[in-house]
Amino acid sequence: MKIRIPRQELLDAVNKVKTVVSPKSALPILSHILIEADEGQLKLTATDLKVSIECTVDCTVKESGSLTVSSQRLSSILAELPEGEITLDLAGNNVINLECGKIKTKLFSMSAEEFPPVRAFEGVEPLVIEQKLLKKMFQKTSFAISTDQGRYNLTGLLFELADGKLTVVATDGRRMSLYSEKEGIPKGINTKVIIPGKMINELERLLADNGEVHVYLDEAQAAFQFDSLRLVTALIEGNFPNYDMVIPKKHDKEGILPTSVFMEAMRRTRTMTNDKFNSVRITVNGSNMKLNVVTPEVGEYEEELEVEFDGGNLDIAFNPDYVLEVLRRVETEKLVLVLKDASSPGLIKPYEEKSSHQYLNVVMPIRL
């Protein structure tokens, strides 16, 4: 194999795929990137066996072939080289010659045959969605994905298609975030899978604000193909909680208040909490909302806000971090805070007219 390619183009491709590489893998080949050259294109592949990323770039192919190279080493070298054309040449004994102007480097390679194959999804009909929409849906919900490996079925995002509606849901047992969309979603496809959190993070990083993404799904794996990239992941086995049962149905107390005002106030309450005592007490009396924090060895904080509240008085407490993570993702000027009592979950959602989408967040209260 022998190719020529601009340094920056190769570095950009390496940086797109290398994030899935595990530096402490028991299999040495998984610390490498597979590089394949053929018909004027270079394809780079990285995998940790669960998530794989492929990136294709144009280049001058003088000799077709394939090689593997340490992702960390290649990325480090390319970042330090001057601008110019890079020549990669696989010589004998698995030695790679890398040249840039007057700079010559030799890197050791492993056999490309050792690199794990990546599923092609041949014969699977893709679901076509706008990249911007899918990226938005992930960004609005992924913060609630659990990191507790003891609850493995919650360490991913539910991806559900039913009756022309796409719904994504994340929960860690203490809060839940849901976003559903009908516009631009093909009908006739009904499926439900759990996509790992690592894959969701990669998609948020790589999806653009224009163009389409082709989504391939089956019972065990999923692939997302867009622009010059293709990402493949194993799906999480197990059952996702019935999210519809988690959403509070009966509420007799509802408040409307400015999103920015509430967020700034919650941020101020957070400055007076600590890891052990991290709660804010919310007391509503008519049109008056009082935020109160009492933290031993730290001090106290109190602030009053005006609120359009219907349903009488209420006393409830929440983790301010959970509330803030929701508020940062609410784009409307006003939000709706729907409550029942001190022991029932609260519902936070944008205040908006009817639309093709639904965005809501459920937060469990803290015992007073």
Backbone hydrogen bonds, N-H to C=O, Kabsch-Sander energy under -0.5 kcal/mol:
donor,donor_aa,acceptor,acceptor_aa,energy
2,K,63,E,-2.5
3,I,88,L,-2.3
4,R,60,T,-2.3
5,I,86,I,-2.1
7,R,84,G,-2.8
10,L,6,P,-2.0
11,L,7,R,-2.6
12,D,8,Q,-2.6
13,A,9,E,-1.7
14,V,10,L,-2.4
15,N,11,L,-2.6
16,K,12,D,-1.4
17,V,13,A,-1.4
18,K,14,V,-2.3
20,V,17,V,-1.3
21,V,18,K,-1.6
25,S,22,S,-1.1
30,L,27,L,-1.8
31,S,28,P,-1.8
32,H,29,I,-1.5
33,I,69,V,-2.9
34,L,45,T,-2.8
35,I,33,I,-0.5
35,I,67,L,-3.3
36,E,43,K,-2.6
37,A,65,G,-3.1
38,D,41,Q,-2.3
41,Q,38,D,-1.3
42,L,57,V,-3.3
43,K,36,E,-3.0
44,L,42,L,-0.5
44,L,55,C,-2.9
45,T,34,L,-2.4
46,A,53,I,-2.1
48,D,51,V,-1.6
52,S,232,V,-3.2
53,I,46,A,-2.5
54,E,230,R,-2.7
55,C,44,L,-2.4
56,T,228,S,-2.4
57,V,42,L,-2.5
59,C,40,G,-2.0
60,T,4,R,-2.7
61,V,59,C,-0.7
62,K,2,K,-2.0
62,K,60,T,-0.8
63,E,2,K,-2.1
65,G,37,A,-1.9
67,L,35,I,-2.3
68,T,110,M,-0.6
69,V,33,I,-1.7
71,S,31,S,-2.2
74,L,70,S,-2.5
75,S,71,S,-2.2
76,S,72,Q,-2.2
77,I,73,R,-2.3
78,L,74,L,-2.5
79,A,75,S,-1.9
80,E,76,S,-0.9
80,E,77,I,-0.9
81,L,77,I,-1.0
86,I,5,I,-3.1
87,T,99,E,-2.5
88,L,3,I,-2.1
88,L,86,I,-0.5
89,D,97,N,-2.1
90,L,1,M,-2.6
91,A,89,D,-0.8
91,A,95,V,-3.0
94,N,91,A,-0.5
95,V,92,G,-1.0
96,I,107,L,-3.6
97,N,89,D,-3.3
97,N,95,V,-0.5
98,L,96,I,-0.6
98,L,105,T,-3.2
99,E,87,T,-2.2
100,C,103,I,-2.3
103,I,100,C,-2.1
105,T,98,L,-2.9
107,L,96,I,-2.5
109,S,94,N,-3.0
114,E,111,S,-1.6
115,F,112,A,-1.2
124,V,121,F,-1.5
125,E,123,G,-0.5
127,L,215,V,-3.0
128,V,126,P,-0.5
129,I,127,L,-0.6
129,I,213,V,-2.3
131,Q,211,G,-2.5
134,L,130,E,-2.1
135,K,131,Q,-2.8
136,K,132,K,-2.0
137,M,133,L,-2.4
138,F,134,L,-2.1
139,Q,135,K,-2.6
140,K,136,K,-2.0
141,T,137,M,-0.7
141,T,138,F,-0.8
142,S,138,F,-2.9
144,A,141,T,-2.1
145,I,142,S,-2.0
146,S,154,L,-2.0
146,S,171,T,-0.8
149,Q,147,T,-0.8
151,R,148,D,-1.9
152,Y,149,Q,-0.7
154,L,151,R,-2.4
155,T,152,Y,-1.7
157,L,195,I,-2.9
158,L,169,V,-2.8
159,F,193,V,-3.2
160,E,158,L,-0.5
160,E,167,T,-2.9
161,L,191,T,-3.0
162,A,165,K,-2.2
165,K,162,A,-1.0
166,L,181,E,-2.7
167,T,160,E,-2.9
167,T,165,K,-0.5
168,V,179,Y,-2.7
169,V,158,L,-1.6
170,A,177,S,-2.2
172,D,175,R,-1.5
173,G,175,R,-0.6
176,M,362,V,-2.6
177,S,170,A,-2.7
178,L,360,L,-2.6
179,Y,168,V,-2.2
180,S,358,Q,-2.4
181,E,166,L,-2.5
182,K,356,S,-1.3
185,I,182,K,-1.6
190,N,188,G,-0.5
191,T,161,L,-1.8
193,V,159,F,-2.1
195,I,157,L,-2.7
195,I,193,V,-0.6
197,G,155,T,-2.2
200,I,196,P,-1.9
201,N,197,G,-2.3
202,E,198,K,-1.8
203,L,199,M,-2.4
204,E,200,I,-2.4
205,R,201,N,-1.6
206,L,202,E,-1.9
207,L,203,L,-2.8
213,V,129,I,-3.1
214,H,225,Q,-2.9
215,V,127,L,-3.3
215,V,213,V,-0.6
216,Y,214,H,-0.5
216,Y,223,A,-2.9
218,D,221,Q,-1.8
222,A,233,T,-2.2
223,A,216,Y,-2.5
224,F,231,L,-2.7
225,Q,214,H,-2.6
226,F,229,L,-2.2
229,L,226,F,-3.1
230,R,54,E,-2.1
231,L,224,F,-2.6
232,V,52,S,-2.5
233,T,222,A,-2.7
234,A,50,K,-2.1
235,L,220,A,-3.0
236,I,194,I,-2.6
243,Y,241,P,-1.4
245,M,242,N,-1.0
246,V,242,N,-0.8
247,I,243,Y,-1.4
251,H,249,K,-0.7
252,D,339,L,-0.6
253,K,339,L,-1.4
254,E,310,D,-2.3
255,G,337,L,-2.9
256,I,308,E,-2.1
257,L,335,L,-1.6
259,T,333,E,-2.9
262,F,258,P,-2.2
263,M,259,T,-2.5
264,E,260,S,-2.5
265,A,261,V,-2.0
266,M,262,F,-2.4
267,R,263,M,-2.3
268,R,264,E,-1.7
269,T,265,A,-2.0
270,R,266,M,-1.8
271,T,267,R,-0.8
271,T,268,R,-0.7
272,M,269,T,-1.6
273,T,270,R,-1.4
274,N,277,F,-2.0
278,N,276,K,-0.6
280,V,318,F,-2.7
281,R,292,N,-3.0
282,I,316,I,-3.9
283,T,281,R,-0.6
283,T,290,K,-2.5
284,V,314,L,-2.8
285,N,283,T,-0.5
285,N,288,N,-2.8
288,N,285,N,-1.6
289,M,287,S,-0.5
289,M,305,L,-3.0
290,K,283,T,-3.1
291,L,303,E,-3.3
292,N,281,R,-2.3
293,V,301,Y,-2.7
295,T,299,G,-2.9
298,V,295,T,-2.1
299,G,295,T,-2.5
301,Y,293,V,-2.4
303,E,291,L,-2.1
305,L,289,M,-3.2
307,V,287,S,-2.2
308,E,256,I,-2.4
309,F,307,V,-1.1
310,D,254,E,-2.4
314,L,284,V,-2.0
316,I,282,I,-2.4
318,F,280,V,-2.1
323,V,319,N,-1.6
324,L,320,P,-2.7
325,E,321,D,-2.2
326,V,322,Y,-1.1
327,L,323,V,-2.4
328,R,324,L,-2.3
329,R,326,V,-1.8
330,V,327,L,-1.0
331,E,329,R,-0.7
335,L,257,L,-2.3
336,V,349,K,-3.3
337,L,255,G,-3.1
338,V,336,V,-0.6
338,V,347,L,-3.1
339,L,253,K,-2.8
339,L,337,L,-0.5
344,S,341,D,-1.1
346,G,363,V,-2.8
347,L,338,V,-2.6
348,I,361,N,-2.9
349,K,336,V,-1.9
351,Y,334,K,-2.2
352,E,350,P,-0.9
358,Q,180,S,-2.2
360,L,178,L,-2.2
361,N,348,I,-2.1
362,V,176,M,-2.8
363,V,346,G,-2.5
364,M,174,R,-2.6
366,I,317,A,-2.7
